[in-house]
Amino acid sequence: MYDYDVILSFITAFTLTYFAIPSVIHVAKVKNLVDVPGGRHVHTEVTPSLGGFAIFAGMMFSILLWTPFAQYGGHLQYILCAFVIIFLIGAKDDIVPVAANKKLVGQIFAASILFFKANVQITGVHGILEMKTLPFGVMAVITIFTIIVIINGFNLIDGINGLSGSISTLSGGTLGIWFLLIRRYDLAIIAFSTAGSVIAFLKYNYSPAKIFMGDTGALLIGLVCAILTINFIEINNMLEKSHPWKINAGPAVAFGILIFPLFDTLRVFITRALKGRSPLSPDRNHIHHLLIDSGFSHMRATAILVFINLFFIILVFMMAKYTDTLSLLILVMSVASVMMAGLFYYVSRKNKLKKVKA
């Protein structure tokens, strides 16, 4: 019934964002709202950093225009409230840097709105433990923590051209197709509106980048992917076993869909904690930094990491039929760890060869 609205939401978001970004670039340059090379930044030219403003405008306009509010308006209004909170946090940080702890407070506030008002909730550890329903307090903590991890996962991988936007389009688009197949048009429209806006942005963000999405865009697409992921896990769990689009081992499949931002974030956080540093402290230990430092261009590094994420999406959907949630999670983590170890070996060997030649 609303299939065409989903398609139109993508087209609308893409068109509005595509034509808005040149104006955003102009304003950012005039007002000197730009990222300057140096420090942990890997770009070499002064670049506007307000791409998230255009992404937000495109997706919000499209969601408001095409969502059938008479059917889905109850919870959607609170999701849009969370979008606004995250947008304001990111916008403030892109214009005047905000302390990490203050951004975290704002993210907790947005996640709390989603949990308590929008019913975006992880109700159980489906297929991992015998307990089917978690106590309410535990549900709140796990859900809010998950949302914050996913939000920051996409923010942390936003370090090279095209990466965060490409991964979010791949992951969010995968989930959006599933929501379309089960006729959850509200969530499908959120997914496709976001994808439309981000794809339009990527035209200007692929090297040589004319604009960055900034924290505004990275935090926002992270929030969208968090909402889609949690709803995928919960809605899939409620489907009848005979449903044609019921996915076995749902939580493991969700983890596989978001493997790159989640695995890299957890790896970096654990590494920092083992070194006695704050998990939120910045460094150049992310996977994309390793690829850039070993000589890959932005576009080659992005292509490699998007391909790896796609490989895991295919892997979890293929293996979900033959295993359970815990086994699939172990498999995904094992394969990811082996690939990470191989990458470290490759980078270290390449750097040694550079030093020998020097």
For each residue, the residues with C-beta under 8 A, 3 or more apart:
1: 183 185
2: 5 6 68 183 185 189
3: 6 7 180 185
4: 7 8
5: 2 8 9 66 67 68 185 189
6: 2 3 9 10 66 176 180 185 188 189 192
7: 3 4 10 11 192
8: 4 5 11 12 66
9: 5 6 12 13 62 63 65 66 67 189 192 193 196
10: 6 7 13 14 62 192 193 195 196
11: 7 8 14 15 196
12: 8 9 15 16 58 61 62 65 66 193 196
13: 9 10 16 17 58 59 61 62 192 193 194 195 196 197 200
14: 10 11 17 18 58 196 197 199 200
15: 11 12 18 19 58 196 200
16: 12 13 19 20 57 58 61 62 197 200
17: 13 14 20 21 54 55 57 58 59 196 197 200 201
18: 14 15 21 200 203
19: 15 16 22
20: 16 17 23 24 54 57 58
21: 17 18 24 25 51 54 200 201 204 211
22: 19 25 26
23: 20 26 27
24: 20 21 27 28 48 50 51 53 54 211
25: 21 22 28 29 48 204 210 211
26: 22 23 29 30
27: 23 24 30 31 33 50
28: 24 25 31 32 33 34 48 49 50 211
29: 25 26 32 34 48
30: 26 27
31: 27 28
32: 28 29
33: 27 28 48 49 50 94 95
34: 28 29 46 47 48 49
35: 41 43 46 47 48 49 212 214
36: 41 46
37: 41 43 44 45 46
38: 41
39:
40: 159 282 283 284 289
41: 35 36 37 38
42: 159 160 289 292 298
43: 35 37 47 161 209 212
44: 37
45: 37 208
46: 34 35 36 37
47: 34 35 43 209 210 211 212
48: 24 25 28 29 33 34 35 51 210 211 212
49: 28 33 34 35 94 211 212 213 214
50: 24 27 28 33 53 54 94 211 214 216
51: 21 24 48 54 55 201 204 205 211 212 213 214 216 217
52: 55 56 87 90 91 94 213 214 215 216 217 218 219 220
53: 24 50 56 57 91 216
54: 17 20 21 24 50 51 57 58 197 200 201
55: 17 51 52 58 59 194 197 198 201 213 216 217 220 221
56: 52 53 59 60 83 87 197 216 217 220
57: 16 17 20 53 54 60 61
58: 12 13 14 15 16 17 20 54 55 61 62 193 196 197 200
59: 13 17 55 56 62 63 190 193 194 196 197 220 224
60: 56 57 63 64 80 83
61: 12 13 16 57 58 64 65
62: 9 10 12 13 16 58 59 65 66 189 193 196 197
63: 9 59 60 66 67 76 80 189 190 193
64: 60 61 67 80
65: 9 12 61 62
66: 5 6 8 9 12 62 63 189 193
67: 5 9 63 64 72 73 76 185 186 189 190
68: 2 5 71 72 185 186
69: 72 73 76
70: 73
71: 68 185 186
72: 67 68 69 75 76 185 186
73: 67 69 70 76 77
74: 77
75: 72 78 79 117 118 119
76: 63 67 69 72 73 79 80 118 186
77: 73 74 80 81
78: 75 81 82 113 114 117 118
79: 75 76 82 83 114 118 120 190 227
80: 60 63 64 76 77 83 84
81: 77 78 84 85 113 117
82: 78 79 85 86 110 111 113 114 118 223 227
83: 56 60 79 80 86 87 220 223 224
84: 80 81 87 88
85: 81 82 88 89 106 109 110 113
86: 82 83 89 90 106 107 110 151 219 220 223
87: 52 56 83 84 90 91 216 220
88: 84 85 91 92 106
89: 85 86 92 93 98 103 106 107 110 215 219
90: 52 86 87 93 94 214 215 216 217 218 219 220
91: 52 53 87 88 94 95 216
92: 88 89 95 96 98
93: 89 90 96 97 98 103 214 215 216
94: 33 49 50 52 90 91 214 215 216
95: 33 91 92
96: 92 93
97: 93
98: 89 92 93 102 103
99: 102 103
100: 103 104 280
101: 104 105 280
102: 98 99 105 106
103: 89 93 98 99 100 106 107 215 219
104: 100 101 107 108 148 280
105: 101 102 108 109
106: 85 86 88 89 102 103 109 110
107: 86 89 103 104 110 111 147 148 151 152 219
108: 104 105 111 112 144 148
109: 85 105 106 112 113
110: 82 85 86 89 106 107 113 114 147 223
111: 82 107 108 114 115 143 144 147 148 151 226
112: 108 109 115 116 140 144
113: 78 81 82 85 109 110 116 117 118
114: 78 79 82 110 111 117 118 120 143 147 227
115: 111 112 118 119 120 121 139 140 143 144 147
116: 112 113 140
117: 75 78 81 113 114
118: 75 76 78 79 82 113 114 115 227
119: 75 115
120: 79 114 115 143 147 227 230 231
121: 115 139 143 230 234
122: 134 139 142 143 146 230 233 234
123: 133 134 139 234 237
124: 131 132 133 134 237
125: 128 129 131 134 251
126: 132 233 237 250 251 325
127: 249 250 251 252 324 325 326
128: 125 251 325 326 329
129: 125
130:
131: 124 125 134
132: 124 126
133: 123 124
134: 122 123 124 125 131 138 139 142
135: 138 139
136: 139 140
137: 140 141
138: 134 135 141 142
139: 115 121 122 123 134 135 136 142 143
140: 112 115 116 136 137 143 144
141: 137 138 144 145
142: 122 134 138 139 145 146
143: 111 114 115 120 121 122 139 140 146 147 230
144: 108 111 112 115 140 141 147 148
145: 141 142 148 149
146: 122 142 143 149 150 226 229 230
147: 107 110 111 114 115 120 143 144 150 151 223 226 227 230
148: 104 107 108 111 144 145 151 152
149: 145 146 152 153 262 265 266
150: 146 147 153 154 222 223 225 226 229 258 261 262
151: 86 107 111 147 148 154 155 219 222 223 226
152: 107 148 149 155 156 222 265
153: 149 150 156 157 222 258 261 262 264 265
154: 150 151 157 158 164 167 168 218 219 221 222 225 261
155: 151 152 158 164 215 218 219 222
156: 152 153 159 261 264 265 268 286
157: 153 154 163 164 167 260 261 264 265 286 288
158: 154 155 163 164 212 213 217 218
159: 40 42 156 163 286 288 289
160: 42 163 288 292 298 301 302
161: 43 205 206 207 209 298 299 302
162: 165 166 202 205 206 207 209 298 299 302
163: 157 158 159 160 166 167 288 301 302 305 306
164: 154 155 157 158 167 168 213 217 218 221 261
165: 162 168 169 198 199 201 202 205 213 217 221
166: 162 163 169 170 202 302 306
167: 154 157 163 164 170 171 260 261 305 306 309
168: 154 164 165 171 172 194 198 221 222 224 225
169: 165 166 172 173 195 198 199 202
170: 166 167 173 174 306 309 310 313
171: 167 168 174 175 225 257 258 309 313
172: 168 169 175 176 191 194 195 221 224 225 228
173: 169 170 176 177 191 192 195
174: 170 171 177 178 257 313
175: 171 172 178 179 187 191 225 228 229 232 257
176: 6 172 173 179 180 187 188 190 191 192 195 228
177: 173 174 180 181 188
178: 174 175 181 182 232 245 247
179: 175 176 182 184 185 187 188 191 228 231 232
180: 3 6 176 177 183 184 185 188 192
181: 177 178 245
182: 178 179 235 239 243 245
183: 1 2 180
184: 179 180 187 188 231 235
185: 1 2 3 5 6 67 68 71 72 179 180 188 189
186: 67 68 71 72 76 189 190
187: 175 176 179 184 190 191 227 228 231
188: 6 176 177 179 180 184 185 191 192
189: 2 5 6 9 62 63 66 67 185 186 192 193
190: 59 63 67 79 176 186 187 193 194 224 227 228
191: 172 173 175 176 179 187 188 194 195 224 228
192: 6 7 9 10 13 173 176 180 188 189 195 196
193: 9 10 12 13 58 59 62 63 66 189 190 196 197
194: 13 55 59 168 172 190 191 197 198 221 224
195: 10 13 169 172 173 176 191 192 198 199
196: 9 10 11 12 13 14 15 17 58 59 62 192 193 199 200
197: 13 14 16 17 54 55 56 58 59 62 193 194 200 201
198: 55 165 168 169 194 195 201 202 217 221
199: 14 165 169 195 196 202 203
200: 13 14 15 16 17 18 21 54 58 196 197 203
201: 17 21 51 54 55 165 197 198 204 205 211 213 217
202: 162 165 166 169 198 199 205 206
203: 18 199 200 206
204: 21 25 51 201 209 210 211
205: 51 161 162 165 201 202 209 210 211 212 213
206: 161 162 202 203 209 299
207: 161 162 297 298 299
208: 45
209: 43 47 161 162 204 205 206 212 298
210: 25 47 48 204 205
211: 21 24 25 28 47 48 49 50 51 201 204 205
212: 35 43 47 48 49 51 158 205 209 217
213: 49 51 52 55 158 164 165 201 205 216 217 218 221
214: 35 49 50 51 52 90 93 94 217 218
215: 52 89 90 93 94 103 155 218 219
216: 50 51 52 53 55 56 87 90 91 93 94 213 219 220
217: 51 52 55 56 90 158 164 165 198 201 212 213 214 220 221
218: 52 90 154 155 158 164 213 214 215 221 222
219: 52 86 89 90 103 107 151 154 155 215 216 222 223
220: 52 55 56 59 83 86 87 90 216 217 223 224
221: 55 154 164 165 168 172 194 198 213 217 218 224 225
222: 150 151 152 153 154 155 168 218 219 225 226 261
223: 82 83 86 110 147 150 151 219 220 226 227
224: 59 83 168 172 190 191 194 220 221 227 228
225: 150 154 168 171 172 175 221 222 228 229 258 261
226: 111 146 147 150 151 222 223 229 230
227: 79 82 114 118 120 147 187 190 223 224 230 231
228: 172 175 176 179 187 190 191 224 225 231 232
229: 146 150 175 225 226 232 233 254 257 258
230: 120 121 122 143 146 147 226 227 233 234
231: 120 179 184 187 227 228 234 235
232: 175 178 179 228 229 235 236 250 254
233: 122 126 229 230 236 237 250 251 254
234: 121 122 123 230 231 237 238
235: 182 184 231 232 238 239
236: 232 233 239 246 247 250
237: 123 124 126 233 234 250
238: 234 235
239: 182 235 236 243 245 246
240: 243 246
241: 246
242: 246
243: 182 239 240 246
244:
245: 178 181 182 239
246: 236 239 240 241 242 243
247: 178 236 250 253 317 320
248: 320 321 323 324
249: 127 252 253 316 319 320 323 324 325 327 328
250: 126 127 232 233 236 237 247 253 254 325
251: 125 126 127 128 233 254 255 325 329
252: 127 249 255 256 316 320 325 326 328 329 332
253: 247 249 250 256 257 316 317 320 328
254: 229 232 233 250 251 257 258
255: 251 252 258 259 262 316 329 332
256: 252 253 259 312 313 315 316 317 328 332
257: 171 174 175 229 253 254 312 313 316
258: 150 153 171 225 229 254 255 261 262
259: 255 256 262 263 308 309 312 313 332 336
260: 157 167 263 264 287 305 308 309 312
261: 150 153 154 156 157 164 167 222 225 258 264 265
262: 149 150 153 255 258 259 265 266
263: 259 260 266 267 333 336 340
264: 153 156 157 260 261 267 268 286 287
265: 149 152 153 156 157 261 262 268 269
266: 149 262 263 269 270
267: 263 264 270 271 340
268: 156 264 265 271 272 279 283 285 286
269: 265 266 272 273 279
270: 266 267 273 274
271: 267 268 274 275 285
272: 268 269 275 277 278 279 281 283
273: 269 270 276 277 279
274: 270 271
275: 271 272
276: 273
277: 272 273 281
278: 272 281
279: 268 269 272 273
280: 100 101 104
281: 272 277 278
282: 40
283: 40 268 272 286
284: 40 289 293
285: 268 271 289 290
286: 156 157 159 264 268 283 289 290
287: 260 264 290 291 305 340 343
288: 157 159 160 163 291 292 301 302 305
289: 40 42 159 284 285 286 292 293
290: 285 286 287 293 294 343 344 347
291: 287 288 294 296 300 301 304 305 343 347
292: 42 160 288 289 296 298 301
293: 284 289 290 347 351
294: 290 291 346 347 350 351
295: 350 354
296: 291 292 300 301 304
297: 207 300 301
298: 42 160 161 162 207 209 292 301 302
299: 161 162 206 207 302 303
300: 291 296 297 303 304
301: 160 163 288 291 292 296 297 298 304 305
302: 160 161 162 163 166 288 298 299 305 306
303: 299 300 306 307
304: 291 296 300 301 307 308
305: 163 167 260 287 288 291 301 302 308 309
306: 163 166 167 170 302 303 309 310
307: 303 304 310 311
308: 259 260 304 305 311 312 339
309: 167 170 171 259 260 305 306 312 313
310: 170 306 307 313 314
311: 307 308 314 315
312: 256 257 259 260 308 309 315 316 332 335 336
313: 170 171 174 256 257 259 309 310 316 317
314: 310 311 317 318
315: 256 311 312 318 319 332 335
316: 249 252 253 255 256 257 312 313 319 320 328 332
317: 247 253 256 313 314 320
318: 314 315 321
319: 249 315 316 322 323 328 331
320: 247 248 249 252 253 316 317 323 328
321: 248 318
322: 319
323: 248 249 319 320 327 328 331
324: 127 248 249 327 328
325: 126 127 128 249 250 251 252 328 329
326: 127 128 252 329 330
327: 249 323 324 330 331
328: 249 252 253 256 316 319 320 323 324 325 331 332
329: 128 251 252 255 325 326 332 333
330: 326 327 333 334
331: 319 323 327 328 334 335
332: 252 255 256 259 312 315 316 328 329 335 336
333: 263 329 330 336 337
334: 330 331 337 338
335: 312 315 331 332 338 339
336: 259 263 312 332 333 339 340
337: 333 334 340 341
338: 334 335 341 342
339: 308 335 336 342 343
340: 263 267 287 336 337 343 344
341: 337 338 344 345
342: 338 339 345 346
343: 287 290 291 339 340 346 347
344: 290 340 341 347 348
345: 341 342 348 349
346: 294 342 343 349 350
347: 290 291 293 294 343 344 350 351
348: 344 345 351 352
349: 345 346 352 353
350: 294 295 346 347 353 354
351: 293 294 347 348 354 355
352: 348 349 355 356
353: 349 350 356 357
354: 295 350 351 357 358
355: 351 352 358
356: 352 353
357: 353 354
358: 354 355
